[in-house]
């Protein structure tokens, strides 16, 4: 079954990218409950196993039916490109209880056994209380399972946004969609997501579209937001294969002898563009040390940098790629469109 989003000319002028820590938080809960999604995240799962065992995730799992409607109000598209978790969870707490009640009822409507269970009846009996309790649970999940790893996750997501923003300028919206996910296609001013387990159709009506990379939604592209929520498509972030790689695991010994271990680790950690803070967290180094190494690598022509929001992202040049990945011919040399 497909999801279809219908555009007019003004919608194409209002498309933007965003990163959402709240979305990743609820998507992390889905991963915990679905073994088929856990492959790339086994290192993370091992690290958070004990903490996850201490959380009661039942109320969230009750609303996360595969292929069914999940409430939009507890994972809405972010209001800005770099919204913090605190800003997003404040939006959840401020949702109108009547709207939340309708959203909850829709999620449970086609599951009578859940709708009429004590847990289901409790969710619908007092939507304002349900909003508070779900927001508190999401905040606890964030604090315990996601926030300790957020610098690494954010670095990957922001690198994806930086990369695909450049691709949008280079190849246009229609071709970009196919690069985001093979599930996305474009025809007759309509974006189609297929195959999916849900059916959904929405006329954007000038609201535009938010494109959000996700680590924990992999490998699926996801949509389905209803009014009054901003239309959005969540797609699998690129580079997920190296997300949980341990520092230095991919650094060739010969490169470490040439540059020094710490500096070589910094170069090899830049599979995707990243900022100083994210690299320091990932490598277990002081930000001042990472900054010094980045400056030397940039001066040597191995890195380039550009500003994204309030931070500077670094990425390898073709020469840096050749050193960090021996035998690999960088895309810049093989694909003129990159």
N, C-alpha and C positions, 0 to 999 in steps of 0.2 A: 504494500500500500504506500502511496506517495504523500509527501507533504509538499504543498505548492504555495509559493508566495508571489503575488501578482504586483508588478511594479508599474509606475508611470515615470515620466521623465524627471519629475521633481524628486522621486525616491532615489534615483541614481546620484543625485547631488547631495544626499544626506546619508550616505553609507560611511561607516567609520569602524575602526578597530577598537577593542577594549580588552582589558584583563580584569578578571573578577575573582578575588580571593574567596568570596562567598560561594560562587559557583563551584570552585574547586573543592570547597569544604563539603558541600552536599554530594558532589560527585565521588569524593573519597569514601563517603559512607556507602555509596552504591558498590564500589569496588570491594569493600569488605564483605558484602553480602553475595558477591557473584564470582565464584572461582574462575570462570572463563575469562574474566577481565584482569586477572591478577598477574599474568606472566611477566610483564615488564616491571612490575612493582614489587616483586618478591623481596628485594633488599629493604625497601621501605616497610613492607608488612612484617618482616622479622624485627625491625627496630621498634615498631609501635605495637607489637603483639600484646604485651602485658598491659599497656595503657588502654588499648582498645577493649580488652577483656573487662575493664572496670567501668565501661560506659553502657548505659541502657539505650541502645539504638532502635529498639522496637517501634516507638512512635514514628520515627522517620522511615524505617523499612516498610511500615504499614502503608505509607503513602507513595512508595516508590515502585509501583508495579511496572514491570517490563512491558512496553508496548501500550500501556494505559496512560491516563492523564496524571501527571504529578502536579501538585499545586504550584502555580507560578509565583505566589507571593513570597515563598521562602527561598527562592533563587532567581529573582528578577534580573534582567540585564542591567548592568551598572549604569549610573547616571553620567559618568565621565570615563575617560580612557584609563585613568589610573586611580580609581576609587579605592580607598582603604577598606579593610574588613569592618572597622568600626563604623564607617559611614554607611556601608551596605546593611549591616545588621540593625542600625538605627532606622533605616527605611523599612525593614521587616517589622520592627516593633511598632512603627507608626501606621501600618496598614489598617484600613477600615475593617472592623470586625465583620460587618455585613458582607463585604467583598471576600474576606477570608473564609467565611462560612460557606459561601457559594462555591468557592474554589475547592474547599475540603469535600463538600457534598458531591461535586462533579468527580473528584478523584475516587470516591468510594461507591459511586452510583451503580456501576456494573459489577460490583462484588457484594451481593447480598449477605454472604456469610460474614464478611468483614463489616459491612454497613450496620448490621444488627448485632454485632458483637459488643461486649462491654467497652472495649477500647474505641470502637468506631462511634458508638453512641456518645461516649465522653468527649470525643473530638468535636462533634456537631452540637452538643448541648450548650457549650459555652465557647463560641469562637474566640472571644477576647482572651480567655484563659489559654486556649489552645495556641494562639499566636505567641503569648508570653512564654509558654513552656517550650514550644518548638524553637523559638529564638534563643532561649537559654541553652537548650541542648545543642544547637548549631554552634553557639559561642564556645561551649565546652569542647566540642569536636575540634573546632579551630585551634583552641589553645593547646590541646593535648596532642592532637594527631597531625595537624597541618602547619601551624605557625612555626614550630622548630625547624621545619624544612622549607619554609616559604622563600628564603633568599634563593635557594637553588631552583625551586619551582618558578618563581617570578623571573629569574634570569632567563630560563628557557622560554617562557611565555612572551616576555618582552622582546627576546631575540626573534621569535616567530613573527611578532607584529612588525618589527623593523624590516625583516626580510620581505614579508608579503606586501608591506606598504610600497617598497621599491618595485616589487613585481607588478603591483597594480598600475604604477606609473609607466612601467615598461610594456606591459602586454594587454592592459585593459581588463574590465570587470569580467567579461564572459570567459576569457581564457583563465583568469585567476581562479575562478570557481572550481574548474577542473583540477587545478593544482592544489587547492585546499583539501579536497577529498574526491575520490572517484564516485561518491554518492551524489555529488552536486552537478547539476546540468542546467543549461539556460536555453530557452526557446520561446519566441513570441512574448518577450517581456515578462517571462515567468521563470522563477527559480524553483527547480524541482529537487527534492531530496528523496532518493529511492535507492534500494529498498529500505523501508522502515516498517515497524510493527504498528504504526499509528496512521490514521488518516486526518489531514488537517489542511485547510485552505484559508488564506487570509489576503485581503486586498490591503496593501500597505498604506495607501491613501496619503502619500506625502510625508509619512513619518520616517522613511528611510529604513536602514537595516544596520544592526550592530553585528559585527563579525568577531567572534571570541574564540581564540585558541584554548584548548583544554588538554591538560595532562591526563586527568583521570577519566575523561570521556572516551579516550582511545579504545577501539578504532573507529567509533561511530561519529557521524555528523548528526546533530540534534537540533530540532526547532519545535514549534508548536505553541509559542506564547500567544495568549489572547489579549484583547483589549481589557484593561487600559495599559497593559505592559508594552514596552518598546519591542517591535519585532526584532528577532535575533536568530542567528545561526551559530551554533557551537561546533567547531571542527577540531579534529585531532592535531595537536601541536607537532611540528616537525622536530626531529632530534631526540625523540623519546628513548631511543635505543641506548643512548649514553647518559641518560638522566641520572642514574644512581651509580655510575662508575666511580670507584674509589679514587681519591687523589693520587696521581702519579702512576696509576695502573696502566695507562696507555702511553707513558713517556718512554721513548726508546733510550736505552742506556747510552748509546753513542751520542745522542743529542744532549743528554744530561752531562756527559763529559765535556762537550763543546761549550755549552752555555752555563753550566752549573745546574744542579738538581732543581732548586726552587724556581729559577727563571725558566727552565725547560718545562716544568710542571705548569707554570702559568700559560706558556704558549700552547701546550697540548690541551689544557682545560678549555680553550676557546674554540670548541667544536661549533658553538653558536656564539654570537655576540653577547658580551656580558660586561657589567660594570665592576668597579673596584670592590665594592662591598660584597657582591655576590661571589666573586672569585675568592676573596679573603675567607668567607664563610665556608666555601666548598673545599678549599685547600688547607684550612686550619692555620692560616698565616695572618699576621697583623696587617690591617689595611695599609699602613704606611709602607710596609715592605712590598706588598703587591703593587702599590702605586709606583714605587721606585723601579720595580721590574718592568712594569708596563711602559714607563717612560723610556727605558733603555731599549726595549724591544721595538717600540714605535720609532725611535731615532735610528735604529738599525734597518728600518724598512720591512720589518716582519709583521707589524700591526698597523692598522689605521683606526681612527676614532671618529665618532660623531655624537652629537648631543641628541638625547631622546628624553623629553620631559625635563626632569630636574637632574638627570644624571648623564654621564658620558659612557657610551658603550664602545668597547674595543672588539675588533675582529681581525682575523689573520688576513694578510695580503697573500697573493699567489705564492710569493717566496716563503712566507710563513707556513702556508699549507704544505708546500713541498718539503720543508724541513720537519714539520710535525707529523706528516703522514707520508713516509717514504714510498715512492712508487705510485702515489696518487697524483693524477693531473687535475688541478683545481678546475671547478666549473667555469670560472671566468675565462679559462683558456679554451674551453671546448664548446661553450654555448654562448654565442654572441648576444643573446637576449638577456643573459644574467647581468 
